[in-house]
Amino acid sequence: MNLPPETLVAVPMAAAIFVFFWALDKVRKERVSAPTEAMPPRATPRELVDRLLKPAAENLSQRRRVQGKPTLSEDLARAGLNITPPEYLLIRIGAVGLGALIGLFRFGFTLGPVILGVIGFVLPPLVIAYLQRRRQQQFNEQLASMLQLLSNSLKTGYAIDRALETVAAKSQPPVSTEFERVTTEITLGTSVEDALSALLLRINSPDLEFIVTAILLHVRVGGNLAEVLDNISDTLRDRLQTKRDMSVLTAQSRASASIITGLPILLALGLYVFVPGYYAPMTSTWVGYAMLGFAGFMILIGNLLIQRMTALEA
């Protein structure tokens, strides 16, 4: 019996489709019946960054520790940033790459990408230093009220750990944040001495170091800590008021420093944007780059001199 060609083709195709779905159903049933094995969880982006850059971060921290400088973790903690050292290194590498990329698109294969890459390399540490100074200033301004609260808690009969909990609960950030961490460490079994020593690593403040020394002496040998803290609080209030008075007296000089720094930069940017032909030699010749570099250096020196003359020493 002769079958048409369509039948000869359709039958093997139907058989193949049937076998395919039968095998697929069998595999599905085997997977359902087989014991499920715990699959390793996928690594998050944060874990990948940690794996790639953690050795470099540890090496850099070790070198800084040998040189007597704070480690990367301590620097980030003093700035109040909730990022790890590998993430900080990634940000710094990204800043260098972004600066070089912008310079490449804007200036081509010239010195521009190198300069912008260097700026991207230097900018993150400057931001960290600024955040550290601002946080330390906020912390120092709250020290007097924190001492008064701690002293009152001790006068009511609280132990030192309970008094620190009161400070953490009723103070404002960053004091509340740091002392909450101290009380958490004490609750988890860390001694008061170790918890306060760790606080000194996160807050680089001579005033705080003086206060912690007084508390640790009280823990070891006893004494009237509340009276000592009252005396320290009065001293800190007087110093803070003196610094505020000096800040008012030097406000004009500090404003002059800001104007001297900002005016040439704004003027150069204005010429570059609105009169590009007039400003072109400064960004297309080696002489122009040298003059811009010298101008930036002189602006930096002038700014540093004025800041040094108007600095308020603690």
Backbone hydrogen bonds, N-H to C=O, Kabsch-Sander energy under -0.5 kcal/mol:
donor,donor_aa,acceptor,acceptor_aa,energy
3,L,1,M,-0.5
7,T,4,P,-0.5
8,L,4,P,-1.6
9,V,5,P,-1.6
10,A,6,E,-2.6
11,V,7,T,-2.3
13,M,9,V,-1.5
14,A,10,A,-2.7
15,A,11,V,-2.5
16,A,12,P,-2.5
17,I,13,M,-2.4
18,F,14,A,-2.4
19,V,15,A,-2.6
20,F,16,A,-2.3
21,F,17,I,-2.4
22,W,18,F,-2.3
23,A,19,V,-2.6
24,L,20,F,-2.4
25,D,21,F,-2.3
26,K,22,W,-2.0
27,V,23,A,-2.5
28,R,24,L,-2.0
29,K,25,D,-2.2
30,E,26,K,-2.3
31,R,27,V,-2.2
32,V,28,R,-2.0
33,S,29,K,-2.3
34,A,30,E,-2.1
39,M,37,E,-0.6
48,L,44,T,-2.3
49,V,45,P,-2.4
50,D,46,R,-2.0
51,R,47,E,-2.3
52,L,48,L,-2.1
53,L,49,V,-2.6
54,K,50,D,-1.6
57,A,53,L,-2.4
58,E,54,K,-2.7
59,N,55,P,-2.3
60,L,56,A,-2.4
61,S,57,A,-2.5
62,Q,58,E,-2.2
63,R,59,N,-2.0
64,R,60,L,-2.2
65,R,61,S,-2.2
66,V,62,Q,-2.1
67,Q,63,R,-1.8
68,G,65,R,-1.1
69,K,64,R,-3.1
75,D,71,T,-2.4
76,L,72,L,-2.5
77,A,73,S,-2.2
78,R,74,E,-2.4
79,A,75,D,-1.4
80,G,77,A,-0.9
81,L,76,L,-2.3
83,I,81,L,-0.8
88,Y,84,T,-2.1
89,L,85,P,-2.4
90,L,86,P,-2.1
91,I,87,E,-2.2
92,R,88,Y,-2.3
93,I,89,L,-2.6
94,G,90,L,-2.7
95,A,91,I,-2.3
96,V,92,R,-1.9
97,G,93,I,-2.5
98,L,94,G,-2.8
99,G,95,A,-2.3
100,A,96,V,-2.5
101,L,97,G,-2.3
102,I,98,L,-2.6
103,G,99,G,-2.4
104,L,100,A,-2.1
105,F,101,L,-2.2
106,R,102,I,-2.2
107,F,103,G,-3.0
108,G,103,G,-0.6
108,G,104,L,-1.2
110,T,108,G,-2.2
115,I,111,L,-2.3
116,L,112,G,-2.6
117,G,113,P,-2.1
118,V,114,V,-2.3
119,I,115,I,-2.3
120,G,116,L,-2.3
121,F,117,G,-1.6
122,V,118,V,-2.1
123,L,119,I,-2.3
126,L,122,V,-1.4
127,V,123,L,-2.3
128,I,124,P,-2.5
129,A,125,P,-2.5
130,Y,126,L,-2.3
131,L,127,V,-2.5
132,Q,128,I,-2.2
133,R,129,A,-2.4
134,R,130,Y,-2.5
135,R,131,L,-2.4
136,Q,132,Q,-2.6
137,Q,133,R,-2.3
138,Q,134,R,-2.3
139,F,135,R,-2.5
140,N,136,Q,-2.6
141,E,137,Q,-2.1
142,Q,138,Q,-1.0
142,Q,139,F,-0.7
143,L,140,N,-0.8
144,A,140,N,-0.5
146,M,142,Q,-2.2
147,L,143,L,-2.7
148,Q,144,A,-2.0
149,L,145,S,-2.2
150,L,146,M,-2.5
151,S,147,L,-2.8
152,N,148,Q,-2.4
153,S,149,L,-1.9
154,L,150,L,-1.9
155,K,151,S,-2.2
156,T,152,N,-1.4
157,G,154,L,-1.3
158,Y,153,S,-1.8
163,A,159,A,-2.5
164,L,160,I,-2.1
165,E,161,D,-1.6
166,T,162,R,-1.6
167,V,163,A,-2.0
168,A,164,L,-2.2
169,A,165,E,-1.8
170,K,166,T,-2.1
171,S,167,V,-1.3
175,V,172,Q,-1.0
176,S,172,Q,-1.6
178,E,174,P,-2.3
179,F,175,V,-2.6
180,E,176,S,-1.9
181,R,177,T,-1.5
182,V,178,E,-1.9
183,T,179,F,-2.6
184,T,180,E,-2.0
185,E,181,R,-2.2
186,I,182,V,-2.2
187,T,183,T,-2.4
188,L,184,T,-1.9
189,G,186,I,-1.4
190,T,185,E,-2.6
195,A,191,S,-2.4
196,L,192,V,-2.4
197,S,193,E,-2.0
198,A,194,D,-2.2
199,L,195,A,-1.5
200,L,196,L,-1.6
201,L,197,S,-1.1
202,R,198,A,-1.2
203,I,199,L,-2.0
204,N,202,R,-0.6
205,S,203,I,-1.5
209,E,205,S,-2.1
210,F,206,P,-2.0
211,I,207,D,-2.0
212,V,208,L,-2.9
213,T,209,E,-2.1
214,A,210,F,-1.8
215,I,211,I,-2.2
216,L,212,V,-2.7
217,L,213,T,-2.2
218,H,214,A,-1.8
219,V,215,I,-2.3
220,R,216,L,-2.0
221,V,217,L,-2.9
222,G,217,L,-0.7
222,G,218,H,-1.5
225,L,223,G,-1.5
228,V,224,N,-1.5
229,L,225,L,-2.7
230,D,226,A,-1.9
231,N,227,E,-2.0
232,I,228,V,-2.3
233,S,229,L,-2.5
234,D,230,D,-2.2
235,T,231,N,-2.0
236,L,232,I,-2.6
237,R,233,S,-2.3
238,D,234,D,-2.0
239,R,235,T,-2.3
240,L,236,L,-2.6
241,Q,237,R,-2.2
242,T,238,D,-2.2
243,K,239,R,-2.4
244,R,240,L,-2.0
245,D,241,Q,-2.1
246,M,242,T,-2.3
247,S,243,K,-2.2
248,V,244,R,-1.8
249,L,245,D,-1.8
250,T,246,M,-1.8
251,A,248,V,-1.0
254,R,250,T,-2.1
255,A,251,A,-2.2
256,S,252,Q,-2.1
257,A,253,S,-1.9
258,S,254,R,-1.8
259,I,255,A,-2.3
260,I,256,S,-2.9
261,T,257,A,-1.9
262,G,258,S,-2.8
263,L,259,I,-2.7
265,I,261,T,-0.8
266,L,262,G,-2.7
267,L,263,L,-2.5
268,A,264,P,-2.4
269,L,265,I,-2.4
270,G,266,L,-2.4
271,L,267,L,-2.3
272,Y,268,A,-2.2
273,V,269,L,-2.0
274,F,270,G,-2.9
275,V,271,L,-1.6
279,Y,275,V,-1.7
280,A,276,P,-1.0
282,M,279,Y,-1.4
283,T,279,Y,-0.6
283,T,280,A,-1.6
284,S,280,A,-0.6
285,T,281,P,-0.8
289,Y,285,T,-2.0
290,A,286,W,-2.4
291,M,287,V,-2.5
292,L,288,G,-2.5
293,G,289,Y,-2.5
294,F,290,A,-2.5
295,A,291,M,-2.5
296,G,292,L,-2.6
297,F,293,G,-2.2
298,M,294,F,-2.4
299,I,295,A,-2.4
300,L,296,G,-2.2
301,I,297,F,-2.4
302,G,298,M,-2.6
303,N,299,I,-2.4
304,L,300,L,-2.5
305,L,301,I,-2.3
306,I,302,G,-2.2
307,Q,303,N,-2.5
308,R,304,L,-2.2
309,M,305,L,-2.2
310,T,306,I,-1.9
311,A,308,R,-0.7
313,E,311,A,-0.8
